[in-house]
Amino acid sequence: PVPAVSVADKLTGSYRTVIDKAAARALARGTTGEPVAWRNPATGTAGSITPTSPAYRGQGRRLCRDYQLTVRLGSGRRETLVGTRCRASGGRWPPSN
């Protein structure tokens, strides 16, 4: 797997919005190991985000979870990314840098 932060800049615009919404659902309420599917209707790209750890307190005592992001590209190629997201204000779960 590729570290998610290394491709974070590529996941912009509609990708970022769709993935961030799926991440919020998966990481706030999801069960470890259970994928939450997402699809970008603008591009047809789809995938899932899977929490890979229970919630824990990270830097600044923020609630964090590790995850695996799977992206299935229109060409049929599949990429798997791993990373950590920590809960921010407003219930967002932005990628950690």
All heavy atoms as an XYZ file, in Angstrom:
720
protein
N       0.819     -1.214      0.000
C       0.000      0.000      0.000
C       0.851      1.261      0.000
O       1.956      1.268      0.502
C      -0.795     -0.101      1.296
C      -0.775     -1.545      1.671
C       0.519     -2.092      1.120
N       0.312      2.300     -0.566
C       0.979      3.600     -0.667
C       0.490      4.486      0.467
O      -0.702      4.497      0.764
C       0.626      4.260     -2.025
C       1.201      5.644     -2.132
C       1.091      3.386     -3.173
N       1.372      5.230      1.153
C       0.886      6.158      2.182
C      -0.087      7.157      1.586
O       0.179      7.755      0.547
C       2.161      6.852      2.674
C       3.273      5.919      2.305
C       2.820      5.230      1.047
N      -1.232      7.324      2.238
C      -2.287      8.199      1.715
C      -1.817      9.632      1.569
O      -2.217     10.324      0.640
C      -3.523      8.131      2.596
N      -0.961     10.101      2.477
C      -0.543     11.493      2.391
C       0.292     11.751      1.146
O       0.330     12.857      0.661
C       0.216     11.955      3.660
C      -0.719     12.000      4.843
C       1.408     11.082      3.930
N       0.908     10.732      0.579
C       1.727     10.945     -0.613
C       0.880     11.215     -1.847
O       1.360     11.738     -2.827
C       2.647      9.751     -0.861
O       1.900      8.637     -1.283
N      -0.384     10.839     -1.819
C      -1.262     11.085     -2.956
C      -2.367     12.073     -2.619
O      -3.238     12.331     -3.434
C      -1.879      9.770     -3.491
C      -0.808      8.850     -4.010
C      -2.727      9.120     -2.447
N      -2.334     12.644     -1.424
C      -3.395     13.547     -0.984
C      -3.584     14.713     -1.947
O      -4.706     15.135     -2.200
C      -3.121     14.062      0.425
N      -2.494     15.216     -2.509
C      -2.605     16.347     -3.434
C      -3.325     15.973     -4.728
O      -3.896     16.810     -5.390
C      -1.229     16.925     -3.755
C      -0.620     17.643     -2.563
O      -1.397     18.096     -1.696
O       0.601     17.723     -2.505
N      -3.285     14.693     -5.087
C      -3.967     14.229     -6.294
C      -5.469     14.078     -6.064
O      -6.233     14.058     -7.012
C      -3.370     12.902     -6.752
C      -1.926     13.019     -7.181
C      -1.388     11.674     -7.574
C       0.094     11.769     -7.893
N       0.677     10.476     -8.196
N      -5.877     13.918     -4.832
C      -7.286     13.725     -4.509
C      -7.909     15.084     -4.210
O      -8.179     15.432     -3.077
C      -7.433     12.778     -3.306
C      -6.875     11.380     -3.503
C      -6.977     10.584     -2.215
C      -7.573     10.665     -4.638
N      -8.112     15.843     -5.258
C      -8.634     17.197     -5.108
C     -10.029     17.285     -5.704
O     -10.525     16.348     -6.313
C      -7.711     18.208     -5.805
O      -7.620     17.867     -7.173
C      -6.336     18.231     -5.165
N     -10.627     18.429     -5.545
C     -11.924     18.694     -6.155
C     -12.981     17.691     -5.751
O     -13.151     17.388     -4.575
N     -13.688     17.144     -6.754
C     -14.794     16.240     -6.468
C     -14.317     14.962     -5.778
O     -15.047     14.381     -4.980
C     -15.570     15.909     -7.743
O     -14.755     15.261     -8.688
N     -13.099     14.503     -6.093
C     -12.577     13.322     -5.402
C     -12.482     13.580     -3.908
O     -12.917     12.771     -3.089
C     -11.174     12.952     -5.908
C     -11.160     12.249     -7.218
C     -10.769     12.911     -8.360
C     -11.519     10.913     -7.310
C     -10.739     12.266     -9.589
C     -11.500     10.260     -8.525
C     -11.105     10.939     -9.660
O     -11.082     10.305    -10.870
N     -11.873     14.689     -3.549
C     -11.658     15.010     -2.138
C     -12.992     15.095     -1.408
O     -13.136     14.564     -0.320
C     -10.879     16.330     -2.028
C     -10.648     16.846     -0.616
C      -9.821     15.905      0.254
N      -8.505     15.675     -0.261
C      -7.414     16.231      0.194
N      -7.460     17.079      1.173
N      -6.258     15.941     -0.344
N     -13.987     15.732     -2.015
C     -15.291     15.884     -1.377
C     -15.939     14.528     -1.129
O     -16.414     14.245     -0.022
C     -16.213     16.756     -2.259
O     -15.595     18.031     -2.415
C     -17.576     16.930     -1.635
N     -15.965     13.672     -2.130
C     -16.599     12.355     -2.010
C     -15.860     11.497     -0.987
O     -16.471     10.862     -0.128
C     -16.649     11.655     -3.393
C     -17.061     10.208     -3.266
C     -17.577     12.400     -4.327
N     -14.544     11.468     -1.071
C     -13.755     10.641     -0.149
C     -13.840     11.178      1.270
O     -13.957     10.413      2.226
C     -12.302     10.514     -0.638
C     -12.284      9.683     -1.927
C     -11.418      9.891      0.424
C     -10.955      9.679     -2.644
N     -13.795     12.493      1.440
C     -13.897     13.067      2.785
C     -15.239     12.738      3.435
O     -15.300     12.458      4.631
C     -13.673     14.574      2.757
C     -12.200     14.947      2.595
O     -11.339     14.050      2.665
O     -11.931     16.139      2.389
N     -16.323     12.744      2.668
C     -17.638     12.389      3.226
C     -17.667     10.919      3.638
O     -18.183     10.572      4.697
C     -18.750     12.689      2.224
C     -19.036     14.160      2.085
C     -20.147     14.409      1.084
C     -20.422     15.897      0.947
N     -21.477     16.162     -0.045
N     -17.114     10.043      2.803
C     -17.052      8.616      3.148
C     -16.166      8.398      4.369
O     -16.486      7.579      5.245
C     -16.542      7.805      1.959
N     -15.053      9.137      4.449
C     -14.156      9.009      5.602
C     -14.855      9.421      6.885
O     -14.719      8.756      7.913
C     -12.896      9.846      5.394
N     -15.614     10.500      6.836
C     -16.338     10.944      8.033
C     -17.311      9.863      8.506
O     -17.394      9.574      9.695
C     -17.074     12.254      7.764
N     -18.028      9.248      7.567
C     -18.961      8.176      7.942
C     -18.212      6.976      8.500
O     -18.569      6.429      9.542
C     -19.792      7.726      6.734
C     -20.854      8.710      6.309
C     -21.837      8.092      5.317
N     -21.224      7.322      4.242
C     -20.801      7.815      3.084
N     -20.918      9.108      2.832
N     -20.273      7.034      2.159
N     -17.175      6.544      7.804
C     -16.443      5.347      8.199
C     -15.712      5.513      9.523
O     -15.742      4.629     10.380
C     -15.450      4.956      7.104
N     -15.053      6.649      9.694
C     -14.192      6.823     10.862
C     -14.963      7.242     12.104
O     -14.577      6.905     13.224
C     -13.070      7.804     10.543
C     -12.194      7.381      9.353
C     -11.144      8.435      9.077
C     -11.570      6.017      9.568
N     -16.055      7.969     11.940
C     -16.832      8.400     13.106
C     -17.685      7.274     13.663
O     -17.814      7.132     14.874
C     -17.721      9.596     12.732
N     -18.266      6.460     12.780
C     -19.216      5.453     13.251
C     -18.921      4.037     12.771
O     -19.596      3.097     13.162
C     -20.627      5.832     12.794
C     -21.109      7.151     13.360
C     -22.513      7.479     12.907
N     -22.654      7.663     11.478
C     -22.443      8.805     10.828
N     -22.065      9.872     11.488
N     -22.599      8.889      9.528
N     -17.949      3.891     11.885
C     -17.690      2.595     11.273
C     -17.004      1.611     12.198
O     -16.324      1.980     13.147
N     -17.190      0.361     11.869
C     -16.568     -0.736     12.602
C     -15.206     -1.040     11.987
O     -15.066     -1.065     10.761
C     -17.459     -1.991     12.503
O     -18.747     -1.672     13.029
C     -16.876     -3.158     13.267
N     -14.220     -1.278     12.821
C     -12.890     -1.634     12.338
C     -12.998     -2.843     11.411
O     -13.620     -3.836     11.750
C     -11.946     -1.931     13.522
O     -11.876     -0.772     14.352
C     -10.552     -2.300     13.052
N     -12.412     -2.716     10.234
C     -12.410     -3.801      9.262
C     -13.592     -3.812      8.306
O     -13.601     -4.585      7.348
N     -14.585     -2.961      8.529
C     -15.768     -2.911      7.674
C     -15.656     -1.742      6.692
O     -15.666     -0.583      7.100
C     -17.036     -2.757      8.512
C     -17.358     -3.965      9.364
C     -17.750     -5.170      8.531
O     -18.449     -5.012      7.510
O     -17.334     -6.282      8.904
N     -15.591     -2.017      5.380
C     -15.448     -0.934      4.404
C     -16.729     -0.126      4.228
O     -17.830     -0.647      4.363
C     -15.099     -1.669      3.108
C     -15.614     -3.056      3.297
C     -15.572     -3.335      4.769
N     -16.562      1.144      3.938
C     -17.658      2.039      3.565
C     -17.399      2.442      2.115
O     -16.351      3.010      1.800
C     -17.720      3.276      4.488
C     -18.696      4.305      3.953
C     -18.076      2.859      5.904
N     -18.343      2.113      1.242
C     -18.169      2.368     -0.189
C     -18.378      3.837     -0.514
O     -19.127      4.537      0.159
C     -19.156      1.513     -0.977
N     -17.709      4.303     -1.568
C     -17.905      5.647     -2.097
C     -17.840      5.573     -3.622
O     -17.264      4.647     -4.180
C     -16.873      6.636     -1.555
C     -15.457      6.278     -1.875
C     -14.602      5.538     -1.111
C     -14.725      6.632     -3.051
N     -13.388      5.409     -1.739
C     -13.438      6.068     -2.930
C     -15.029      7.359     -4.189
C     -12.459      6.217     -3.905
C     -14.060      7.509     -5.166
C     -12.789      6.941     -5.011
N     -18.449      6.532     -4.258
C     -18.424      6.622     -5.718
C     -18.438      8.089     -6.108
O     -19.196      8.871     -5.553
C     -19.644      5.928     -6.312
C     -19.634      5.910     -7.827
C     -20.798      5.101     -8.390
N     -20.717      4.997     -9.828
C     -21.010      5.979    -10.687
N     -21.419      7.141    -10.242
N     -20.911      5.795    -11.981
N     -17.615      8.438     -7.061
C     -17.574      9.795     -7.573
C     -18.425      9.830     -8.844
O     -17.992      9.362     -9.897
C     -16.139     10.210     -7.873
C     -16.030     11.649     -8.288
O     -16.992     12.244     -8.747
N     -14.847     12.207     -8.132
N     -19.643     10.372     -8.768
C     -20.506     10.372     -9.947
C     -19.959     11.228    -11.094
O     -20.295     10.988    -12.254
C     -21.830     10.930     -9.430
C     -21.509     11.626     -8.161
C     -20.267     10.984     -7.612
N     -19.100     12.164    -10.804
C     -18.536     13.022    -11.845
C     -17.543     12.271    -12.732
O     -17.365     12.603    -13.896
C     -17.858     14.239    -11.223
N     -16.898     11.237    -12.173
C     -15.854     10.524    -12.921
C     -16.129      9.035    -13.071
O     -15.473      8.374    -13.874
C     -14.495     10.676    -12.212
O     -14.577     10.042    -10.938
C     -14.107     12.131    -12.067
N     -17.039      8.492    -12.250
C     -17.294      7.058    -12.264
C     -16.320      6.263    -11.429
O     -16.447      5.054    -11.284
N     -15.327      6.929    -10.878
C     -14.367      6.258    -10.015
C     -15.056      5.886     -8.702
O     -15.903      6.625     -8.201
C     -13.165      7.182     -9.728
O     -12.587      7.559    -10.968
C     -12.121      6.494     -8.878
N     -14.695      4.730     -8.166
C     -15.315      4.259     -6.933
C     -14.259      3.613     -6.051
O     -13.112      3.435     -6.449
C     -16.420      3.256     -7.256
N     -14.674      3.255     -4.857
C     -13.767      2.586     -3.947
C     -14.394      2.435     -2.585
O     -15.620      2.467     -2.434
N     -13.532      2.289     -1.594
C     -14.017      2.148     -0.221
C     -12.966      2.692      0.737
O     -11.790      2.817      0.389
C     -14.310      0.683      0.106
O     -13.131     -0.089      0.021
N     -13.429      3.021      1.916
C     -12.523      3.411      2.993
C     -12.851      2.518      4.184
O     -14.018      2.348      4.542
C     -12.617      4.919      3.332
C     -11.552      5.288      4.360
C     -14.009      5.325      3.744
C     -11.266      6.769      4.441
N     -11.815      1.899      4.742
C     -11.977      0.915      5.804
C     -11.185      1.343      7.034
O      -9.961      1.480      6.945
C     -11.468     -0.466      5.342
O     -12.109     -0.817      4.119
C     -11.709     -1.518      6.403
N     -11.854      1.562      8.177
C     -11.106      1.814      9.401
C     -10.280      0.576      9.750
O     -10.806     -0.546      9.709
C     -12.184      2.049     10.459
C     -13.441      2.328      9.694
C     -13.300      1.588      8.400
N      -9.002      0.763     10.039
C      -8.134     -0.379     10.354
C      -7.690     -0.384     11.811
O      -6.894     -1.237     12.195
C      -6.902     -0.396      9.430
O      -6.186      0.832      9.569
C      -7.310     -0.607      7.975
N      -8.216      0.558     12.589
C      -7.904      0.584     14.020
C      -9.104      1.147     14.769
O      -9.895      1.897     14.194
C      -6.681      1.465     14.305
O      -7.023      2.835     14.165
N      -9.207      0.795     16.042
C     -10.193      1.502     16.868
C      -9.747      2.956     17.017
O      -8.595      3.298     16.753
C     -10.124      0.782     18.214
C      -9.362     -0.476     17.976
C      -8.505     -0.242     16.765
N     -10.651      3.803     17.451
C     -10.301      5.204     17.694
C      -9.291      5.289     18.837
O      -9.331      4.500     19.782
C     -11.552      6.001     18.041
N      -8.366      6.242     18.719
C      -7.376      6.486     19.767
C      -7.091      7.980     19.815
O      -7.416      8.718     18.891
C      -6.090      5.682     19.528
C      -5.395      5.987     18.223
C      -4.429      6.989     18.141
C      -5.703      5.272     17.066
C      -3.796      7.269     16.946
C      -5.067      5.548     15.861
C      -4.118      6.537     15.811
O      -3.491      6.819     14.627
N      -6.493      8.426     20.908
C      -6.148      9.838     21.059
C      -4.775     10.083     20.463
O      -3.787      9.497     20.873
C      -6.155     10.255     22.539
C      -7.517     10.198     23.170
C      -8.397     11.284     22.641
N      -9.771     11.122     23.146
C     -10.764     11.875     22.786
N     -10.584     12.862     21.936
N     -11.971     11.662     23.253
N      -4.733     10.958     19.479
C      -3.488     11.293     18.814
C      -2.946     12.618     19.306
O      -3.284     13.082     20.401
N      -2.130     13.236     18.465
C      -1.518     14.512     18.797
C      -2.597     15.533     19.128
O      -3.608     15.638     18.441
C      -0.673     14.992     17.620
C       0.127     16.225     17.917
C       1.033     16.575     16.742
O       0.848     16.124     15.619
N       2.022     17.393     17.018
N      -2.385     16.279     20.185
C      -3.357     17.273     20.616
C      -4.608     16.644     21.219
O      -5.637     17.299     21.331
N      -4.522     15.378     21.572
C      -5.635     14.636     22.190
C      -6.845     14.508     21.260
O      -7.950     14.245     21.688
C      -6.050     15.258     23.525
C      -4.940     15.424     24.526
C      -4.655     14.234     25.410
N      -5.851     13.727     26.067
C      -6.080     12.413     26.231
N      -5.235     11.532     25.797
N      -7.171     12.003     26.829
N      -6.611     14.707     19.949
C      -7.714     14.557     19.003
C      -7.990     13.079     18.769
O      -7.090     12.244     18.820
C      -7.378     15.222     17.668
C      -7.268     16.728     17.794
C      -7.187     17.429     16.476
N      -6.265     16.798     15.531
C      -6.262     17.026     14.232
N      -7.102     17.875     13.697
N      -5.399     16.435     13.444
N      -9.241     12.764     18.486
C      -9.653     11.405     18.190
C      -9.148     11.040     16.796
O      -9.404     11.760     15.830
C     -11.180     11.312     18.245
C     -11.782      9.923     18.273
C     -11.306      9.159     19.501
C     -13.292     10.026     18.280
N      -8.412      9.929     16.683
C      -7.802      9.526     15.416
C      -8.139      8.069     15.107
O      -8.438      7.288     16.004
C      -6.280      9.648     15.484
S      -5.669     11.316     15.789
N      -8.057      7.748     13.823
C      -8.190      6.357     13.373
C      -7.300      6.142     12.163
O      -7.128      7.027     11.334
C      -9.626      6.023     12.978
C     -10.535      5.911     14.184
C     -11.883      5.401     13.814
N     -11.884      3.933     13.821
C     -12.991      3.221     13.659
N     -14.152      3.813     13.451
N     -12.943      1.904     13.683
N      -6.749      4.949     12.079
C      -6.002      4.543     10.900
C      -7.008      3.970      9.905
O      -8.067      3.460     10.293
C      -4.966      3.486     11.265
C      -3.974      3.999     12.301
O      -3.664      5.201     12.292
O      -3.524      3.189     13.129
N      -6.669      4.052      8.616
C      -7.600      3.583      7.600
C      -6.868      3.080      6.362
O      -5.684      3.342      6.163
C      -8.574      4.690      7.186
C      -7.900      5.837      6.461
C      -7.863      5.888      5.078
C      -7.284      6.873      7.159
C      -7.242      6.934      4.409
C      -6.663      7.916      6.504
C      -6.644      7.935      5.129
O      -6.017      8.963      4.481
N      -7.615      2.372      5.546
C      -7.147      1.951      4.227
C      -8.147      2.475      3.212
O      -9.351      2.264      3.357
C      -7.081      0.434      4.157
C      -6.672     -0.093      2.801
C      -6.547     -1.594      2.822
O      -5.753     -2.138      3.573
N      -7.337     -2.267      2.007
N      -7.662      3.157      2.206
C      -8.491      3.711      1.141
C      -8.221      2.923     -0.132
O      -7.071      2.787     -0.548
C      -8.152      5.181      0.918
C      -8.807      5.878     -0.266
C     -10.322      5.980     -0.066
C      -8.198      7.244     -0.471
N      -9.275      2.389     -0.729
C      -9.155      1.670     -1.989
C      -9.809      2.507     -3.077
O     -10.930      2.982     -2.901
C      -9.826      0.291     -1.903
O      -9.200     -0.452     -0.858
C      -9.695     -0.475     -3.202
N      -9.091      2.701     -4.177
C      -9.584      3.482     -5.307
C      -9.567      2.576     -6.531
O      -8.521      2.026     -6.890
C      -8.701      4.726     -5.563
C      -9.202      5.513     -6.753
C      -8.611      5.590     -4.312
N     -10.737      2.396     -7.147
C     -10.837      1.650     -8.399
C     -11.009      2.665     -9.526
O     -12.033      3.338     -9.605
C     -12.015      0.677     -8.361
C     -11.755     -0.513     -7.459
C     -12.874     -1.531     -7.512
N     -14.187     -0.981     -7.162
C     -14.651     -0.815     -5.933
N     -13.884     -1.122     -4.899
N     -15.856     -0.329     -5.720
N     -10.006      2.760    -10.355
C     -10.011      3.737    -11.441
C     -10.801      3.189    -12.631
O     -11.018      1.980    -12.746
C      -8.582      4.059    -11.850
C      -7.703      4.575    -10.694
C      -6.255      4.624    -11.112
C      -8.196      5.930    -10.243
N     -11.235      4.087    -13.497
C     -12.014      3.691    -14.658
C     -11.319      2.670    -15.541
O     -11.955      1.860    -16.195
N     -10.003      2.660    -15.533
C      -9.229      1.721    -16.333
C      -9.236      0.315    -15.757
O      -8.710     -0.603    -16.364
C      -7.781      2.209    -16.433
O      -7.182      2.199    -15.139
N      -9.836      0.155    -14.563
C      -9.828     -1.137    -13.890
C      -8.678     -1.276    -12.907
O      -8.640     -2.218    -12.124
N      -7.735     -0.359    -12.974
C      -6.612     -0.388    -12.031
C      -7.115     -0.053    -10.635
O      -8.024      0.743    -10.463
C      -5.541      0.615    -12.460
C      -4.226      0.381    -11.736
C      -3.171      1.317    -12.217
N      -3.367      2.577    -11.495
C      -3.006      3.753    -11.939
N      -2.435      3.875    -13.106
N      -3.213      4.834    -11.234
N      -6.533     -0.670     -9.650
C      -6.920     -0.457     -8.259
C      -5.702     -0.019     -7.465
O      -4.625     -0.592     -7.620
C      -7.475     -1.762     -7.702
C      -7.955     -1.667     -6.292
C      -8.608     -2.975     -5.935
N      -8.118     -3.372     -4.641
C      -8.646     -4.319     -3.921
N      -9.660     -5.006     -4.373
N      -8.158     -4.616     -2.751
N      -5.885      1.011     -6.655
C      -4.815      1.479     -5.769
C      -5.299      1.390     -4.338
O      -6.456      1.691     -4.045
C      -4.428      2.919     -6.091
C      -3.690      3.056     -7.387
C      -3.015      4.405     -7.523
O      -2.595      4.978     -6.490
O      -2.916      4.873     -8.659
N      -4.394      0.988     -3.458
C      -4.699      0.916     -2.039
C      -3.759      1.854     -1.309
O      -2.544      1.796     -1.491
C      -4.523     -0.523     -1.512
O      -5.405     -1.374     -2.239
C      -4.853     -0.600     -0.033
N      -4.330      2.740     -0.519
C      -3.577      3.740      0.222
C      -3.846      3.546      1.706
O      -4.946      3.140      2.088
C      -4.034      5.139     -0.197
C      -4.257      5.366     -1.684
C      -4.992      6.662     -1.917
C      -2.944      5.354     -2.402
N      -2.872      3.828      2.536
C      -3.055      3.744      3.980
C      -2.730      5.090      4.618
O      -1.923      5.855      4.082
C      -2.187      2.630      4.619
C      -2.629      1.262      4.128
C      -0.717      2.850      4.329
N      -3.380      5.384      5.733
C      -3.115      6.642      6.400
C      -3.815      6.741      7.735
O      -4.393      5.771      8.230
N      -3.768      7.934      8.285
C      -4.404      8.257      9.554
C      -5.172      9.545      9.369
O      -4.688     10.463      8.702
C      -3.354      8.445     10.666
O      -2.605      7.236     10.802
C      -4.000      8.814     11.994
N      -6.355      9.615      9.938
C      -7.129     10.858      9.966
C      -7.535     11.100     11.413
O      -7.843     10.165     12.137
C      -8.371     10.765      9.081
C      -8.038     10.760      7.599
C      -9.291     10.750      6.768
N      -8.996     10.795      5.345
C      -9.593     11.590      4.477
N     -10.534     12.412      4.865
N      -9.270     11.557      3.210
N      -7.536     12.374     11.786
C      -7.942     12.773     13.132
C      -9.110     13.748     13.029
O      -9.128     14.605     12.136
C      -6.778     13.423     13.878
S      -5.386     12.286     14.127
N     -10.040     13.604     13.936
C     -11.251     14.423     13.890
C     -10.918     15.883     14.170
O     -10.229     16.225     15.111
C     -12.257     13.920     14.908
C     -13.595     14.590     14.751
C     -14.645     13.853     15.551
N     -15.947     14.381     15.211
C     -16.715     15.048     16.057
N     -16.328     15.215     17.301
N     -17.876     15.509     15.678
N     -11.447     16.748     13.311
C     -11.258     18.193     13.446
C     -12.595     18.815     13.828
O     -13.610     18.132     13.942
C     -10.750     18.771     12.127
N     -12.585     20.112     13.981
C     -13.817     20.818     14.321
C     -14.871     20.593     13.242
O     -14.549     20.389     12.074
C     -13.544     22.312     14.495
O     -13.079     22.853     13.274
N     -16.104     20.609     13.634
C     -17.197     20.419     12.690
C     -17.410     18.984     12.270
O     -18.175     18.717     11.360
N     -16.714     18.035     12.898
C     -16.901     16.632     12.575
C     -16.141     16.158     11.345
O     -16.309     15.033     10.906
N     -15.300     17.015     10.781
C     -14.496     16.614      9.620
C     -13.366     15.688     10.068
O     -12.917     15.754     11.193
C     -13.901     17.850      8.928
C     -14.925     18.779      8.346
C     -14.290     20.028      7.702
N     -13.331     20.682      8.573
C     -11.998     20.669      8.411
N     -11.444     20.073      7.395
N     -11.213     21.291      9.258
N     -12.918     14.838      9.150
C     -11.790     13.930      9.376
C     -10.766     14.143      8.260
O     -10.631     13.316      7.360
C     -12.255     12.481      9.392
C     -13.056     12.102     10.592
C     -14.360     12.420     10.830
C     -12.629     11.347     11.717
N     -14.752     11.898     12.027
C     -13.710     11.231     12.592
C     -11.411     10.750     12.063
C     -13.636     10.548     13.801
C     -11.325     10.059     13.260
C     -12.421      9.957     14.114
N     -10.033     15.268      8.267
C      -9.083     15.533      7.166
C      -7.880     14.589      7.232
O      -7.532     14.085      8.300
C      -8.650     16.975      7.431
C      -8.827     17.168      8.896
C     -10.011     16.310      9.283
N      -7.234     14.337      6.088
C      -6.020     13.522      6.096
C      -4.953     14.179      6.953
O      -4.823     15.395      6.953
C      -5.574     13.495      4.637
C      -6.747     13.949      3.844
C      -7.568     14.810      4.745
N      -4.215     13.361      7.693
C      -3.114     13.885      8.518
C      -1.899     14.087      7.632
O      -1.661     13.331      6.693
C      -2.765     12.913      9.639
O      -3.874     12.754     10.492
N      -1.131     15.118      7.914
C       0.091     15.376      7.142
C       1.288     14.780      7.812
O       1.355     14.579      8.937
C       0.296     16.881      6.973
C      -0.777     17.479      6.077
O      -1.267     16.811      5.177
N      -1.129     18.716      6.343
